[in-house]
Amino acid sequence: MGLYAIKMPDIGEGIAEVELVAWHVAPGDKVAEDQVLAEVMTDKASVEVPSPVAGTVVALGGEVGQVMAVGSELIRLEVEGAGNLAAGAAAPAGEAPRPAADAPAPRPSPRPAEAAPEPAREAAAVRAPAVSRLAACRQRARAAARAAGERPLASPAVRHRAWELGIALQFVPGSGPAGRITHADLDAFVAAGGRPAPAAAASGLQPRHDEQVLPVIGLRRRIAQKMQEAKRRIPHFSYVEEVDVTELEALRTQLNDRHGETRGRLTVLPLLVRAIVLAVRELPQVNARYDDDAGTVTRFGAVHLGIATQTDNGLVVPVLRHAEARDPWDAAAEIARLAQAARGGKATRDELGGSTITITSLGALGGIVTTPVINHPEVAIVGVNRIVERPVMRGGAVVGRMMMNLSSSFDHRVVDGMDAARFVQAVRARLEAPALMFVEPA
């Protein structure tokens, strides 16, 4: 038998390190050739690492959430034959070899109570009275709990002092006449570790003290890093405008009735894509990227539109490439395909990078106003809020109209407030008069 070390593979694209996000094996497991051992994540996508050989897992080279260098030892197997390591080779840097699952670790024999060090026994003896007093106080507090609406007897001075101490008199046992609470009772309550939670309240509601600490790893860590970087580097400003989408909704209904069965049904999103494509022709500075290090802005003729998509693991942004060359049905079909790939974890690195401007929408949960975070290094993001029917003045009469807000954020280093307003108004004009979306600008 020999030892075989599997190193972190070179994912490509000049990536020097990756994050270990999941193990699919444990020490002692037998693995087959091409079986997936682990899952790692780059800045853009998750990659599964298969085993090139069959063998038994001896040791893992890192913990979930650890960032590992390409070429570092990922896992060590025991294999038939000589393997690729000397028998006495050191364990992986991230971890000492673990025993197989069926080899229980020896358990230390318990020490007799009388063998406890003298200082420990003395400390226990000191703690015992305090613990007893606390338990007794809590027992008296439970016994003294009053029915709902029953007012504890106490003087105004005692009540004021209890308020300053943060003590609920409902749970303080009184030693005075008829159970009246005195200053001495407050002192005793505090000295015995008082202020019990209102578990004995007549409402029957029980307080909770559980906590859950969750590691921020994988996609969640990437999102956190990207958002922090965007807010740190980019001076955001937001611009919100309401849009009357009554005519747009009427057109969408007609198109779906006429072409829904043959060309697919349209949502508002592909129509908004079309409006943005036409608007960036008038304001190309919003379809750009800012290079912080080089101090340059690159404006793009192509519109590679990021579509912020919520998945079970977090927010990802697949890219609708060359949106300027797609009609609404083509855009709708590609958006649906990208969303399905992203939610299934099947989106490729190419599909998750290279956007020039981004759309974000929470659909029916979109609220009234949002302040979206720019997808760095882009300079603009368009946020879609929910559509609601509201009373609007038109021609001197109050009528019901379908209204939607656009909440957009811009990089103030690149986009001036006036240009941002012009861009949003150009989008708004086409959404409110949707026939303009099918007329190429001169």
Buried (B, 14 or more C-beta within 10 A) or exposed (E): EBBBBBBBBEBEEEBEBBBBBBBBBEBBBEBEEEEEBBBBBBBBBBBEBBBEBBBBBBBBBBEBBBEBEBEBBBBBBBBEEEBBBEEEEEBBEBBEBBEBEEEEEEEEEEEEEEEEEEEEEEEEEEEEEEEEBBEEBBEBBEEBBBEEEEEBBBEEEBEEBBEEEEBBBBBBBBEBEEBBBBEEBBEBBBEBBBEBEBBBBEEEEEEEEEEEEEEEBBBBBBBEEBBEEBEEBBEBBBBBBBBBBBBBBEBBEEBBEEBEEEBBEBBBBBBBBBBBBBBBBBBEBBBBBBEEEEEEBEBBEEBBBBBBBBBEBEBBBBBBBEBBEBEBBBBBBBBBBBBEBBBEBEBEBEBBBBBBBBBBBBEEEBEEEBEBBBBBBBBBBBBBBBBEEEEBEEEEEEEEBBBBBBBBBBBBBBBEEEBBBBBBBBBBBBBBEBEBBEEEEE
